[in-house]
């Protein structure tokens, strides 16, 4: 039976399953979800179209509250479809999700792990959260495909015996778009890019073209921010806001860390349209100082609480035991995390490099949210797909072990 199942694991069948799931996503978006809402990104996008200004609150001028790729993506759909923009964007995000299993397969194919790639792609298609997420207006919908494309291009360069300058320029373009979509990936990607030079996967000329391309495409954002704020803002403005939110009643799970009341949080939120985001950053910092006196034990305990929520469910879902949350998220995530830990045992035995890369990958995503807050499910979805790859690897290793155990043994006559 397992042999028949393995024969099913072909790229053709992955594409077929991908098309079927895409069709179901379309049906869900058209007939079930129907209504779509947008938050800060959507407000910025509307102002781009209506006022030609990258701003959340027009009276305050420009913003850097959000990185620009997703708001500009939304702006295109507002310009094209008007009142139906969010529905059009949801359909686009569903279509874009088709690329994720394909990129998982193609990236792992570079490592000679075709079957792992197919299983990883199929596990992605079976994920309840990823199935529903195209209907959410969040940057995760474009960040994950861009990140997977980045990994594919990176490892194609890494394994190539003869790299062309054009490959590095294309890789630089994707890198700049990646950095302008989600800042959390910058430390890991920066180290990996540097590794290309250190391990001689790129000569100095091609490496220079790569860096120059990134700088040319990313620097306009920094220059624009300096022009708007008269201050160096390398990515986006919210820093203390995220730290502050981790001490609010809505953003924290542990009662003794809910140091900022809902009333105070609402009061400060209402002032966002009256004061610039840089002034708000100082206000948030002062609020944190007021309730913690910057004593380290508050931040250490909050980091542990945030880590738990990131890897389980956000505080707002913790007491929600509806069937959709209980089975579609809580039990699913627990199973996912358990299988990931088991996969680490096999990976450590097979490849120390892959093991430590996986640890670094998860640490890169976990650490920023341990500092700030973990109140959004999308934080985990930015990297949950990598867990599916590790589980796919585990399943293949277990299959190999099963095969070895069931090889017929013949005695010498």
C-alpha positions as CSV (number, residue, x, y, z in Angstrom):
1,X,0.0,0.0,0.0
2,X,2.8,2.4,0.9
3,X,4.5,1.6,-2.5
4,X,1.3,2.6,-4.3
5,X,1.1,5.8,-2.2
6,X,4.7,6.6,-3.2
7,X,3.9,6.1,-6.8
8,X,1.2,8.8,-6.4
9,X,3.9,11.3,-5.4
10,X,4.6,12.9,-8.8
11,X,4.9,16.5,-9.9
12,X,1.9,16.0,-12.2
13,X,-0.3,14.9,-9.4
14,X,0.9,17.8,-7.2
15,X,-0.2,20.2,-9.9
16,X,-3.5,18.4,-10.3
17,X,-4.1,18.6,-6.5
18,X,-3.1,22.2,-6.6
19,X,-5.6,23.1,-9.3
20,X,-8.4,21.3,-7.4
21,X,-7.6,23.1,-4.1
22,X,-7.4,26.4,-6.1
23,X,-10.9,25.7,-7.5
24,X,-12.2,25.1,-3.9
25,X,-10.6,28.4,-2.7
26,X,-12.4,30.2,-5.5
27,X,-15.7,28.7,-4.6
28,X,-15.1,29.6,-0.9
29,X,-14.3,33.2,-1.7
30,X,-17.2,33.7,-4.0
31,X,-20.0,31.8,-2.2
32,X,-18.9,31.5,1.4
33,X,-16.8,34.4,2.5
34,X,-18.3,37.1,0.2
35,X,-17.3,40.1,2.4
36,X,-13.7,41.3,2.8
37,X,-12.2,44.0,5.1
38,X,-9.0,45.9,5.1
39,X,-7.0,47.7,7.8
40,X,-4.0,50.1,7.7
41,X,-2.6,48.7,4.4
42,X,-6.0,49.3,2.7
43,X,-6.2,52.9,4.0
44,X,-2.8,53.7,2.7
45,X,-3.6,52.0,-0.6
46,X,-6.8,54.2,-1.0
47,X,-4.8,57.3,-0.3
48,X,-2.3,56.3,-2.9
49,X,-5.1,56.1,-5.5
50,X,-7.2,59.1,-4.4
51,X,-4.5,61.5,-3.3
52,X,-1.3,60.1,-4.8
53,X,0.3,60.0,-1.4
54,X,1.7,57.2,0.6
55,X,-0.2,58.1,3.8
56,X,-2.5,56.6,6.3
57,X,-3.8,59.9,7.6
58,X,-3.7,62.5,4.9
59,X,-3.7,65.5,7.3
60,X,-0.4,64.1,8.8
61,X,1.4,63.6,5.5
62,X,3.4,60.6,4.6
63,X,3.7,57.4,6.6
64,X,6.1,54.5,7.1
65,X,3.7,52.6,9.3
66,X,3.7,49.8,6.7
67,X,6.3,48.6,4.2
68,X,5.3,49.6,0.7
69,X,5.0,46.5,-1.4
70,X,1.6,45.3,-0.1
71,X,-0.1,48.7,0.0
72,X,1.0,49.4,-3.6
73,X,-0.3,46.0,-4.6
74,X,-3.6,46.8,-3.0
75,X,-3.6,50.2,-4.7
76,X,-3.4,48.5,-8.1
77,X,-6.6,46.6,-7.4
78,X,-8.4,49.7,-6.1
79,X,-7.4,51.5,-9.3
80,X,-8.5,48.6,-11.5
81,X,-11.7,47.4,-9.7
82,X,-12.8,50.3,-7.4
83,X,-15.4,49.0,-4.9
84,X,-14.7,45.4,-5.8
85,X,-11.0,45.8,-5.2
86,X,-10.8,43.6,-2.1
87,X,-12.6,40.7,-3.8
88,X,-10.3,41.1,-6.8
89,X,-7.3,41.0,-4.5
90,X,-8.6,37.9,-2.7
91,X,-8.9,36.1,-6.0
92,X,-5.4,37.2,-7.0
93,X,-4.0,36.0,-3.6
94,X,-5.7,32.6,-4.1
95,X,-4.2,32.3,-7.6
96,X,-0.8,33.4,-6.2
97,X,-1.0,30.7,-3.5
98,X,-0.8,28.2,-6.4
99,X,2.9,29.0,-6.8
100,X,3.7,28.0,-3.2
101,X,3.6,24.2,-3.6
102,X,5.3,24.5,-6.9
103,X,8.2,26.6,-5.4
104,X,8.4,24.2,-2.5
105,X,8.9,21.3,-5.0
106,X,11.3,23.2,-7.2
107,X,13.5,24.4,-4.3
108,X,13.8,20.9,-2.8
109,X,14.4,19.4,-6.2
110,X,17.7,21.4,-6.2
111,X,18.7,19.3,-3.1
112,X,17.7,16.1,-4.8
113,X,14.6,15.8,-2.6
114,X,11.8,15.6,-5.1
115,X,9.5,13.4,-3.1
116,X,10.0,15.5,0.0
117,X,9.1,18.5,-2.2
118,X,5.9,16.9,-3.4
119,X,4.8,15.8,0.1
120,X,5.6,19.3,1.4
121,X,3.5,20.8,-1.3
122,X,0.6,18.4,-0.6
123,X,0.8,19.2,3.1
124,X,0.6,22.9,2.3
125,X,-2.6,22.2,0.3
126,X,-4.1,20.4,3.3
127,X,-3.4,23.2,5.7
128,X,-6.7,24.8,6.9
129,X,-5.1,28.2,7.7
130,X,-3.4,28.5,4.3
131,X,-6.6,27.4,2.6
132,X,-8.5,30.3,4.2
133,X,-5.9,33.0,4.3
134,X,-6.2,34.4,0.7
135,X,-9.5,36.0,2.0
136,X,-7.5,38.0,4.5
137,X,-6.0,41.3,3.4
138,X,-2.6,40.7,4.9
139,X,1.0,40.9,3.5
140,X,1.5,37.2,4.3
141,X,-0.3,36.4,1.1
142,X,2.4,37.9,-1.0
143,X,5.3,37.5,1.4
144,X,5.3,33.7,1.5
145,X,5.4,33.3,-2.4
146,X,8.1,36.0,-2.6
147,X,10.2,34.4,0.1
148,X,9.9,30.9,-1.5
149,X,10.9,32.4,-4.9
150,X,13.9,34.0,-3.0
151,X,14.9,30.7,-1.6
152,X,14.6,29.0,-5.0
153,X,16.8,31.6,-6.7
154,X,19.3,31.6,-3.9
155,X,19.8,27.9,-3.9
156,X,19.9,27.8,-7.7
157,X,22.8,30.2,-7.5
158,X,24.3,28.1,-4.7
159,X,24.3,24.8,-6.6
160,X,25.1,26.2,-10.0
161,X,28.5,25.5,-11.4
162,X,28.4,28.6,-13.7
163,X,26.4,31.6,-12.6
164,X,25.5,34.4,-14.9
165,X,25.5,38.1,-13.9
166,X,21.8,38.3,-14.9
167,X,21.0,35.6,-12.3
168,X,22.4,37.9,-9.5
169,X,20.5,40.9,-10.9
170,X,17.2,39.1,-10.9
171,X,18.0,37.7,-7.4
172,X,18.8,41.3,-6.3
173,X,15.4,42.5,-7.6
174,X,13.5,39.8,-5.7
175,X,15.6,40.5,-2.6
176,X,14.7,44.2,-2.6
177,X,11.0,43.3,-3.0
178,X,11.3,40.8,-0.2
179,X,12.9,43.3,2.2
180,X,10.2,45.9,1.3
181,X,7.4,43.4,2.1
182,X,8.5,42.1,5.5
183,X,11.4,43.3,7.6
184,X,11.6,40.3,9.8
185,X,13.4,38.3,7.1
186,X,16.3,40.8,6.7
187,X,18.7,39.3,9.3
188,X,18.5,35.7,7.9
189,X,18.6,36.8,4.3
190,X,21.5,39.1,5.0
191,X,23.5,36.3,6.5
192,X,22.7,34.0,3.6
193,X,23.6,36.6,1.0
194,X,27.0,37.1,2.8
195,X,27.5,33.3,2.7
196,X,27.5,33.4,-1.1
197,X,30.7,35.4,-1.0
198,X,32.3,33.6,2.0
199,X,31.8,30.2,0.5
200,X,32.8,31.4,-3.0
201,X,29.4,30.7,-4.5
202,X,29.6,34.2,-6.1
203,X,32.7,36.0,-7.4
204,X,33.2,39.6,-6.3
205,X,31.9,41.0,-9.6
206,X,28.5,39.2,-9.4
207,X,28.2,39.8,-5.7
208,X,28.7,43.5,-6.3
209,X,26.0,43.5,-8.9
210,X,23.7,41.8,-6.4
211,X,24.3,44.3,-3.7
212,X,24.1,47.2,-6.1
213,X,20.7,46.0,-7.4
214,X,19.4,45.7,-3.8
215,X,20.6,49.1,-2.9
216,X,19.3,50.8,-6.0
217,X,15.8,49.4,-5.4
218,X,15.6,49.7,-1.7
219,X,17.3,53.1,-1.1
220,X,14.4,55.1,-2.6
221,X,12.3,54.0,0.4
222,X,15.0,55.2,2.9
223,X,15.5,58.5,1.0
224,X,11.7,59.1,0.9
225,X,11.4,58.3,4.6
226,X,14.2,60.8,5.4
227,X,12.4,63.4,3.3
228,X,9.1,62.8,5.1
229,X,10.3,62.4,8.7
230,X,13.7,64.3,8.6
231,X,15.0,61.2,10.2
232,X,16.7,57.9,9.2
233,X,13.9,55.2,9.0
234,X,15.4,52.1,7.4
235,X,12.3,50.0,7.3
236,X,9.1,51.1,9.1
237,X,8.2,53.2,12.1
238,X,6.4,50.9,14.6
239,X,8.9,49.6,17.2
240,X,7.8,50.7,20.6
241,X,4.2,50.3,19.5
242,X,4.7,46.6,19.1
243,X,6.5,46.3,22.5
244,X,3.7,48.4,24.1
245,X,1.0,46.2,22.6
246,X,2.5,43.2,24.2
247,X,1.5,44.6,27.6
248,X,-2.1,45.4,26.7
249,X,-5.1,43.3,27.7
250,X,-5.8,42.5,24.0
251,X,-2.2,41.7,23.1
252,X,-1.1,39.6,26.1
253,X,-2.1,36.2,27.4
254,X,-0.8,36.3,31.0
255,X,-2.9,38.3,33.4
256,X,0.1,39.7,35.4
257,X,1.5,41.2,32.1
258,X,-1.7,42.9,31.1
259,X,-0.4,46.2,32.4
260,X,-2.2,48.5,30.1
261,X,-6.0,48.6,30.3
262,X,-8.3,48.3,27.3
263,X,-9.5,51.8,28.0
264,X,-6.0,53.3,28.0
265,X,-5.2,51.3,24.8
266,X,-8.3,52.6,23.1
267,X,-7.6,56.1,24.2
268,X,-4.1,56.0,22.6
269,X,-5.4,54.3,19.5
270,X,-7.8,57.2,19.0
271,X,-5.0,59.7,19.0
272,X,-3.2,58.0,16.0
273,X,-5.0,60.3,13.6
274,X,-4.0,63.4,15.6
275,X,-0.3,62.8,16.2
276,X,2.5,61.7,13.9
277,X,3.7,58.1,14.2
278,X,7.1,59.2,15.4
279,X,5.4,61.2,18.3
280,X,3.3,58.1,18.9
281,X,6.4,56.0,19.2
282,X,7.6,58.3,22.0
283,X,4.2,58.0,23.7
284,X,4.3,54.2,23.5
285,X,7.8,54.1,24.9
286,X,6.8,56.3,27.8
287,X,3.7,54.1,28.5
288,X,6.0,51.0,28.6
289,X,8.4,52.8,30.9
290,X,5.5,53.9,33.1
291,X,4.1,50.3,33.7
292,X,7.4,48.4,33.7
293,X,10.1,50.9,34.8
294,X,12.1,49.0,32.2
295,X,12.7,46.2,34.7
296,X,14.0,43.2,32.8
297,X,11.8,40.5,34.4
298,X,8.7,42.0,32.7
299,X,10.4,41.7,29.3
300,X,11.8,38.2,29.9
301,X,8.4,36.9,31.0
302,X,6.7,38.6,28.1
303,X,9.1,37.1,25.7
304,X,8.3,33.6,27.0
305,X,4.5,34.3,26.8
306,X,4.8,35.7,23.3
307,X,6.8,32.6,22.2
308,X,4.1,30.3,23.5
309,X,1.4,32.3,21.7
310,X,3.4,32.5,18.5
311,X,3.8,28.7,18.4
312,X,0.3,27.9,19.6
313,X,-2.5,30.5,19.1
314,X,-2.7,34.3,19.5
315,X,-4.2,35.5,22.9
316,X,-7.4,36.5,21.2
317,X,-8.0,32.8,20.2
318,X,-6.8,31.2,23.4
319,X,-10.2,30.9,25.0
320,X,-12.0,30.2,21.7
321,X,-12.9,26.5,21.6
322,X,-15.2,26.7,18.6
323,X,-14.8,23.7,16.3
324,X,-13.0,25.8,13.6
325,X,-10.4,27.1,16.1
326,X,-10.1,23.9,18.1
327,X,-9.7,21.5,15.2
328,X,-8.6,23.9,12.4
329,X,-5.9,25.6,14.5
330,X,-5.2,24.5,18.1
331,X,-5.0,20.7,17.6
332,X,-3.5,21.2,14.1
333,X,-0.7,23.4,15.5
334,X,0.1,21.1,18.4
335,X,0.4,18.2,15.9
336,X,2.5,20.3,13.6
337,X,4.9,21.3,16.4
338,X,5.2,17.8,17.7
339,X,6.1,16.4,14.3
340,X,8.5,19.2,13.7
341,X,10.4,18.4,17.0
342,X,10.5,14.7,15.9
343,X,11.8,15.7,12.5
344,X,14.6,17.6,14.2
345,X,15.9,14.3,15.6
346,X,16.2,12.7,12.1
347,X,17.6,15.9,10.6
348,X,20.3,16.2,13.3
349,X,21.4,12.6,12.5
350,X,21.4,13.2,8.7
351,X,22.6,16.7,8.3
352,X,24.0,19.0,11.0
353,X,23.9,21.9,8.5
354,X,20.2,21.5,7.8
355,X,19.5,21.1,11.5
356,X,21.3,24.4,12.5
357,X,19.8,26.2,9.5
358,X,16.3,25.2,10.6
359,X,17.0,26.4,14.2
360,X,18.3,29.7,12.8
361,X,15.3,30.0,10.5
362,X,12.8,29.6,13.3
363,X,14.8,31.8,15.7
364,X,14.9,34.5,13.0
365,X,11.1,34.6,13.0
366,X,10.5,34.0,16.7
367,X,12.8,36.6,18.2
368,X,11.2,39.8,16.9
369,X,7.8,38.7,18.1
370,X,9.2,37.7,21.5
371,X,10.3,41.4,21.8
372,X,7.0,42.8,20.5
373,X,3.8,40.9,20.6
374,X,2.3,37.7,19.1
375,X,-1.3,38.7,18.7
376,X,-1.7,37.9,15.0
377,X,-2.0,34.4,13.4
378,X,-0.2,35.7,10.3
379,X,3.1,35.9,12.2
380,X,3.2,32.1,12.4
381,X,1.9,31.7,8.8
382,X,4.9,33.6,7.6
383,X,7.0,30.6,8.4
384,X,4.7,27.7,9.1
385,X,5.2,26.3,5.6
386,X,8.8,25.5,6.6
387,X,7.5,23.1,9.3
388,X,5.5,21.3,6.5
389,X,8.8,20.7,4.7
390,X,10.5,19.3,7.8
391,X,7.5,17.0,8.4
392,X,7.6,15.9,4.7
393,X,11.3,15.0,5.3
394,X,10.3,13.1,8.4
395,X,7.7,11.1,6.5
396,X,10.2,10.1,3.8
397,X,12.7,9.0,6.5
398,X,10.1,6.9,8.2
399,X,9.1,5.4,4.8
400,X,12.8,4.5,4.2
401,X,13.0,3.0,7.7
402,X,9.9,0.9,7.0
403,X,11.4,-0.3,3.8
404,X,14.6,-1.4,5.4
405,X,12.7,-3.2,8.2
406,X,10.6,-5.1,5.6
407,X,13.3,-6.2,3.2
408,X,13.0,-10.1,2.9
409,X,15.9,-11.9,4.5
410,X,17.2,-15.1,3.0
411,X,19.2,-17.6,4.9
412,X,22.2,-19.3,3.3
413,X,21.4,-22.8,2.3
